[in-house]
Amino acid sequence: MNASTRVAWRKSSYSTQEGGACVELADLTSAVGVRDSTDPRGPVLQFGRDTMAVLLNRIKAGELDR
C-alpha cells in the first residue's frame, strides 16, 4: 500500500476508546487491509478477499475461541 493512498478505515465495533486490542479494516480494492487503530501510521497487513472471508467465517463460528 502506498503511503499517499487514501483509504477509508473502519474500526471494529469491539474496539473501545480505552485502547487495547483495537483493529481497523479497509477496502484496498484487491485486498483487505488490517491495522492497529492505536497506531494508524504503523504496519498494515494485507489479506486476499477469499482468505479474509474464511477467517471471518471461522471467527463467527467460534472455531478460534479459546
Backbone bond lengths (Angstrom), bond angles and torsions (degrees), N, CA, C in turn:
res aa  C-N    CA-C-N  psi(-1)  N-CA   C-N-CA  omega(-1)  CA-C   N-CA-C  phi
1 M - - - 1.448 - - 1.517 108.47 -
2 N 1.275 117.25 129.45 1.448 123.70 178.27 1.532 109.42 -73.03
3 A 1.336 116.84 134.72 1.463 121.20 -177.40 1.524 112.32 -60.71
4 S 1.328 118.03 -26.89 1.460 120.18 -178.95 1.528 112.55 -86.16
5 T 1.311 118.05 -6.99 1.456 122.09 179.70 1.530 109.91 -70.58
6 R 1.317 116.31 131.79 1.465 121.45 178.04 1.521 108.76 -99.82
7 V 1.312 115.61 123.83 1.458 120.81 176.50 1.524 108.18 -129.89
8 A 1.309 115.65 157.68 1.462 121.24 177.81 1.525 108.77 -91.76
9 W 1.309 116.80 113.27 1.458 122.38 178.65 1.523 109.23 -91.55
10 R 1.341 115.66 139.42 1.469 121.71 177.95 1.515 108.72 -118.57
11 K 1.326 115.18 124.00 1.459 120.38 -179.42 1.523 110.36 -81.10
12 S 1.307 115.67 143.54 1.454 121.33 176.54 1.524 110.31 -58.35
13 S 1.319 116.64 142.37 1.464 120.63 176.71 1.525 111.22 -68.08
14 Y 1.327 118.03 -13.82 1.461 122.61 177.89 1.525 112.08 -87.96
15 S 1.318 117.85 -7.71 1.458 121.32 179.01 1.525 109.56 -75.17
16 T 1.321 115.22 147.96 1.464 120.33 178.78 1.516 109.46 -122.58
17 Q 1.307 116.25 169.09 1.458 121.66 177.65 1.529 111.59 -76.06
18 E 1.326 117.67 -9.49 1.455 121.91 -176.50 1.521 113.25 -86.27
19 G 1.316 117.85 4.75 1.465 120.17 -179.38 1.518 111.32 87.11
20 G 1.300 116.03 -156.29 1.450 119.77 -179.71 1.510 111.35 91.47
21 A 1.308 116.89 -145.93 1.463 123.14 -175.39 1.530 110.57 -81.76
22 C 1.311 116.53 84.11 1.464 121.88 -179.20 1.526 110.05 -107.89
23 V 1.308 115.90 133.06 1.457 121.47 -176.74 1.517 109.52 -127.64
24 E 1.336 115.88 141.48 1.461 121.71 173.30 1.517 108.43 -126.40
25 L 1.336 115.68 146.23 1.461 122.46 177.12 1.520 109.32 -120.12
26 A 1.332 115.79 151.55 1.464 120.46 177.22 1.516 109.63 -143.38
27 D 1.321 115.66 145.37 1.461 122.27 174.18 1.526 107.53 -80.91
28 L 1.327 116.36 112.80 1.466 121.42 179.92 1.525 110.66 -104.51
29 T 1.299 116.85 26.81 1.458 126.64 -179.34 1.524 111.74 70.89
30 S 1.313 118.29 -69.61 1.467 120.10 -177.73 1.519 112.54 -94.09
31 A 1.328 117.13 -3.52 1.458 121.60 -178.02 1.520 109.30 -151.97
32 V 1.333 115.17 174.64 1.457 122.04 174.52 1.521 106.52 -112.95
33 G 1.332 116.65 127.39 1.453 121.27 177.84 1.511 110.56 -92.57
34 V 1.336 115.95 142.91 1.459 122.45 177.87 1.526 107.28 -130.68
35 R 1.337 115.85 131.70 1.459 119.41 177.46 1.528 110.37 -145.17
36 D 1.317 114.93 165.81 1.456 123.38 175.90 1.526 107.02 -82.00
37 S 1.318 117.99 119.72 1.461 120.58 -176.10 1.523 112.76 -67.75
38 T 1.327 118.11 -19.03 1.455 120.05 177.76 1.526 111.95 -82.03
39 D 1.345 117.03 -7.63 1.467 122.19 179.66 1.527 109.15 -137.03
40 P 1.348 117.75 67.32 1.465 120.46 -173.92 1.530 114.96 -62.29
41 R 1.314 118.28 -18.45 1.465 120.35 177.08 1.527 111.67 -95.55
42 G 1.319 115.71 1.10 1.462 121.10 -178.88 1.524 111.64 -78.05
43 P 1.318 116.07 -168.11 1.468 120.74 -177.10 1.526 112.74 -66.03
44 V 1.323 114.61 152.75 1.466 122.58 177.17 1.522 107.46 -121.85
45 L 1.312 116.37 124.96 1.460 121.01 172.82 1.521 107.96 -87.14
46 Q 1.329 116.91 142.54 1.461 120.87 178.22 1.527 108.80 -122.47
47 F 1.325 114.75 130.47 1.456 121.65 179.94 1.522 109.27 -124.45
48 G 1.308 116.63 143.39 1.453 121.07 172.80 1.521 109.23 -62.77
49 R 1.311 116.28 152.99 1.470 120.50 -178.10 1.523 112.22 -60.51
50 D 1.325 117.48 -40.54 1.468 120.05 179.65 1.527 110.93 -64.63
51 T 1.317 116.79 -42.31 1.461 121.33 178.96 1.518 110.69 -62.73
52 M 1.328 117.07 -43.76 1.460 120.79 179.31 1.524 111.05 -64.74
53 A 1.317 117.77 -38.98 1.471 121.16 178.82 1.534 110.46 -62.65
54 V 1.321 117.10 -42.31 1.468 120.72 178.42 1.530 109.86 -63.12
55 L 1.332 117.01 -45.87 1.462 120.93 179.39 1.523 111.20 -59.69
56 L 1.327 117.62 -48.83 1.464 120.56 -179.05 1.523 111.99 -62.89
57 N 1.318 117.63 -39.02 1.470 120.45 177.07 1.521 111.56 -63.90
58 R 1.338 117.49 -39.37 1.467 121.03 177.84 1.523 111.02 -66.70
59 I 1.335 116.38 -39.06 1.465 119.94 177.62 1.520 110.06 -63.96
60 K 1.327 116.69 -48.13 1.469 121.23 -179.49 1.524 111.88 -61.24
61 A 1.327 117.20 -33.75 1.468 121.27 -179.86 1.528 112.40 -79.86
62 G 1.328 117.34 -5.85 1.462 121.00 179.22 1.516 113.39 79.79
63 E 1.314 118.15 11.85 1.459 121.54 -176.96 1.529 113.22 -66.74
64 L 1.316 117.50 -21.11 1.457 120.50 -177.02 1.523 113.01 -106.79
65 D 1.340 116.64 6.90 1.457 120.74 178.16 1.528 109.51 -69.00
66 R 1.286 115.09 147.96 1.475 119.51 177.65 1.499 110.44 -91.77
